[in-house]
Structures are given as C-alpha cells and as structure tokens.
Amino acid sequence: MISTGQKPLIARYRIRSRGFLNAISGRREFEGVLIRVGGGFGCIHPWPELGDPTLDKCLADLEGPRRWPIVRRALRCAEYDEAARSRDESLFEEMEVPKSHATVTDPKLPAIQEAVEAGFNVIKIKGGRNPEKERAFLLEAVEEFPALKWRIDFNESLTPETVEAFLMGLPEKVRGAIDFIEDPCPFSETAWPALYRKTRVPLAIDREAGPHREGAQVCVIKPAIDEPFLLAEAAIAHRQRVVLTSYMDHPFGQAFAAWEAARLELQFPGITGACGLQTHHLFDANEFSEALGPWSPDFTPPSGTGLGFDDQLEALPWTRLY
C-alpha cells in the first residue's frame, strides 16, 4: 500500500452530465479530484446522495486517517498505476476487458435504437422517477426490440410492495426480458428472497453489497469503493452472478474499473457477464473521454503507461493537498 508518508497532489475537475443520472440525484454537474501519489494516479468522485462522504470530507480523510473506502480505493488505484508506470508498461497489456451493457438514463426508443446500432445487446436504464412511465416504456421497448435484455436500477427508491406491483404488472414476456433489477428497495434478507420467489426476476445488490448478502442473485461491484476479489469470492460461494461497473465518474476512474474487471475475469474465468464500464458518453466530452473512443460494448484502453492518459494527466494543474 502507498505509504501514509507520501504527500498527494490533487487536480480538481468538474464534469457535466447530459441528463439526470438516477432517481436519487438531481444534479447535472459533478466535482471530484484526480490524485497523484508518487508516480501513480487515482480518482475520488463521491456521490453523497448515495451515502458517500462529501468531497471536502474525502480530502480531509486523504490528508490524514484514510478511513473511507472511496479514499482507500483511490490510493490502491494509484499504487497499481505507479507500479506499471515505473516499468513503462500499460496495465491493460495482455488483458481482456469484459463487454459492457449500454447505460441509458433517459430511455426513449431512439436512444435504444442508437445503442443497438452501436452493438449493444443488454440495456441498463434508470428507474424510480416515474414507475408508470417506465412500465409503459418497457412494454413498448420489449415489443420493438425482442432480442434485447434489460437491467433496471432503482437506487433503492421503491418499497418491497411497490417493486412487486411494478413487476407483476408487467406481462410475462416483459418480465422474461429483464436480466435483473438493481437495488429496487433497501436490502433485506427476508424481503428480497420473497420478491424473487414471487416475481422470478433476479435482484442485483449494489450499494449494500457485502460478503454476507445472500438474498440477491447478482452482485454489482464498483471498484471505486469495493474490493473486487473479496466480493467476487463471496458471490461464487453464494452462486451469484457478478457485474462490475464504473462509478459514473471521471474517465480515469472508468479505466480503473475496466482494468479491475479484466483482472477479476483473469482470476475467475467466466465470472462476469456484460459489465457496466462504458459511461463516458453520459457526460459532455473532454480530452479524457475522447481517449476512450466511441460508445460501444468494447472498452478501448487509453494509450500510455499504467491506466493510460499520460499526456492528459501531465497537462493538469497539480496542487498540494496540504
């Protein structure tokens, strides 16, 4: 682990989303920092709406205790990144990143058609803002695109009762097209298995994912805050599927998630299906997102050493944290 004696440099950033990203957040602008520790880089992009500390609290933690998972994972990222850069190597050499689903935050048929034309066969949409509208959309979309599989992320915005009503209000054909629903309501070891028995729609756990969460059928791992190998080993024991996703953060954080997905697949072949590693299209373009190439199921590793972006990182105005 990077020594607590190494003083980080930071480069603040602000990215703007092209639409609202989930049912919980009403923001369109997001602030975070890239960190530089020794010769390695990491990303801290908190979501206070979803339980993270604020950015100021993250920076205070980075300065001293380093207790928060989001801070410790950024430091771990910098450690891996520095090791590869010191050897003048890319972390993506001889690594195969799993394919991704398409994340569509404002689901409309033209947006789904665009995703299909880009090569996606699994679509993730954000639910919970207007369940009736979302139900109507699914009815139409499944009819229009019968070959697609759907993932719906509710960010714990419903109750077990409203989840059941939402799913059982869908025709069997539509329920069968749903790959899983993610965080439909706060996790419960009793309510979730009951929901699955009634609806037969797999449930994916994200925010409260942990080694002892047996009541889900899918474990969503976010390398920005989670230790992937710990959760993956538990998921195998519980016979859960595993999906790794970005944190809808800076492209550098997206690259870290993609590398961790490739590393996990190398360790446990076949453990991941379609992941969620292509999210740069959700934000206005910048020099970092352009290095990731066009939106497609295939991740394009950025050129350079470590996690890449050599020229872009060197051009940033780095300042001392303290």
N, C-alpha and C positions, 0 to 999 in steps of 0.2 A: 504494500500500500504506500501511496505517496506520503512522505514524512510530513508530520504536522508542522515541522520547522520550515518547510518550503513556503514562501510567501506567494500567493496567487496574484496574477494580473487579471483584470476583467475588461471586457468590451461590451458595453450595453447595446442592446438592439431593441427595435420596435418593429413588429410585423403586423400587417393589417389583413384580416380575413375578407374573402369576397362575399361572405354571408355569415349568418349566425351558425355557430358550430355545434351546438347541442341544446337540449331542452333547459339546461340549468343556467347557462351563461348568456347574458345579453350584450356582451362586449363584441367589438369588431377589431379593437387594437390590443395587442398583447406585448408586454415588455418582459425581457429576460436578459441574461448575460451569458456570454461565452467566457470561459475561464481558461487561463494559461498557467500551468504549474510546471516549472522547469521547461521541458521541451514538448509537453503534451497539452492537449486541449479537451475541454468538455463543455457541456451546456446545462444551464439551470433555467427552466421555463416553468414556473409554478402555476397551478390552477387553484387559487384559493377557494373558488366556488365549489370545487370537488374535494376540499379537505386539505390542500397543501398550505404551508405557511406562505405569507406574503413574500415578495421578492426582497424587501428590506430585511425580513427575518431570516431568509435564506443567506443573505450576505453577512449578517451578523453571525450566523452559525458557521459559515465558511471561514470567518475570521478566527473563530475560537473552538467551540466544542465539537462541531461537525457531527451532530446527533441526527439530523433529519435525513431520511433515506434519499431524498432527491439531491441533497448536497453530497452525500457519501457516494452515490452512484455517479455523479458528475466527476468526482475525484477518481473513481475507479476507471471511468472512461478515459480521463487524462493519463492515467497510469498505462493502460493498454496502448493508447495513442503514442505516448512518448517512447515506449519500448520499440514500436515499429519504426517510428521516425529516426530513432538513434541508429537503426540498421539500414536506413534509407529504403524501407520496404513499405508496401501498401498492406494494410490489414486484410484487404479483400483478395490478395493473391491466393489462387487455388481454392477459393471459397465460392460456394453457390448459394445465393440468396433465394429463399423461397418466393414464389409468386405471391401477388397481393390481390385482395379484393379492391373494388372501387368504392371509395367513400364519397357519398353524395349527400350533402347536407340540406339541399333544397330539392327534394325528389319531385321531378316532373318528367313526363315521358321523353321530351327532347334530351334531357340530361342523361337519361338511361340509354337512349339510342347512341349518344356520344360515347358513353362508356363501352357499350357493345362494340362499336366501331373501333375503339382503341384496343379491343381484345379481351376485355374483362368478361368473366362468366359468373362471378359472385359479386353482388352489390350490397354494400352496407349503407343503411340510411339511419338517420337520427329520428327517434320518435319521442312522443310525450308532450309536444306542444299542443297538438290538436289530434287526439286519437281517432276521432270520427273521420277527419280529413285523411289521416294516414291509412285508415281501413279502406276508404274509398279508393285511394291511390293503389293500394296493394291489389284490390280486385281488378282494377284496370290493367296494372302492370303485369301481373301474372298471366292474364289473358293475352296481352300483347307480346310478352317475352317468355314463353313457356319453358325455355331451356335454362333460364337463369335461376340461381339460388340467392336467397335474401337473408341478410343479417340486419337486425333492428336493435339499436342501442337506445334504451330509455333513460340511462343515467339515474336509475332508482327513483324515477319521477311518478311511478304508479304505486298502487297498493296490490296485494295479492288478489283481492276481489276484482279490481279493475283490469288486472292482467288476464285473469281467467275470462272475464266478459269480453275483452278485446279479442283474445284468441278463439274462443268458442263462437264468437260472432262471425268468424271467417269460414267460408266453405272448406271442406276437407282438402280440396285441391290446392287451395291457397296455403293452408297450414302445412301441407306437404312440401311446398316450395320454400318454406322458411328453414334455413340452415340452423339458425339459433336466434334467440333474443337475449340481449346482453343487459345485465343489471336492470331487469324490469321493475324491481322493487327492492327495498333493503333486504339483504340476505338473511335467510332463516333456514336452519337445518330441518325444520318441520314444514314450513310453508312451501319451500322450493320443491322438495320431492313430491309433495301433494299436487302442486301445479303441473309438474311433469307427468305424473300419473294420469291426470285429468285431460291434459291437452296433447300429450305426446310430442310437444315442441321442445327441443333441447334448450336448456338455460345456461348462459355463459356468465361466469363471475369475473368481474374486473376490479372495481375499487376495493372490495374486501377480500380479494384473492389471498389465500394463505394455505400453508401445508395441510391444515386440518379441515378445509372446506369440502366436505364430501357430497354435499347436496346439489352440486352443479354437474352438468355433463361436459362443460367446456371451461377451460381455464385460460383467461386472457392475461398475458404477461406483457408488461410495459417496462422495458429495460431502463427507462429514465428513472424509475422509482423501485423496480423489483429486481431481485437477484434471480435470473432466469433458471439456473441449474437447480436451485432449491425448489422452486415451484414446479419445474418440469418433473423432477423425481417424484414429488408428491402426486402430481397428476397421473403419472404412469401407475403408481400404486392404487389410485382411485379409479383407474380406467377412464380417465378424462381425456378429451382432445385438447390440444394446445394451439393457441393462436398468439403470435407476437405482434404487437402494434407499436407504432410511433406514439409520441405523446402530443401529437398535433403541435409540434414545436418547431424550432429553428431547423433548417436543413441539416446542420451539423448533428443535432440530436437525432434526426431521422436516419442519418447514416450510421450512428451508433446502434440504433435499434435494428437496422438491417444486418449489420455485422453480427450482433448477438444472435439474431435469428439463424444466420448461416452457421454460426459456431454451435448452436444448440442442435441444429439438424445434422451436423457432422458428428456430434457426440451420440445423438439418439436418432439414427436414420428413420425417417418416416413419421417422426413425432408431430410435425407441423403440417397443417393443410395450407390453404390460402391464408396469408397473413395480412396485416394492415400497415404496410411500410411505404405506401405511396400517398403522402398527404401534402406535398409541397404545392399541389395545384389549388389547394383550398385558400391560399394566400396570394397577395399581389407578388409578382415576380421580383426577384433581386438577383444579384450576382451569384449568390449561393444556390438558390433554387434552379437557376439556369444551368448550373453544373450537373444537376441531376437528370437533365434531359426531359423528354416529353413524358406525359402521363401515360402509363401503360402498366400491365401486370408485372413486367420485368423491371427490377431495380437496376439502375445504371450507377455503378460505383463512381464517385467523383475521382478525377485524376489526382495524383500526388501521393505522398507518403502518409503512413498512419491511416486515418479515416479520410484523408484527402483534403481538398480545398486549400492547398498550400499558398497559392497566390492571394486568394481572398482573405485568408487569415493574416498573412503578413501585412496586408494593406489596412488592417483595422487600427484604430487609435487605442492602444492598450494603456490602461492606467493601473496604478497600485490600489489594491483594496484597502490597505492600511499602511 
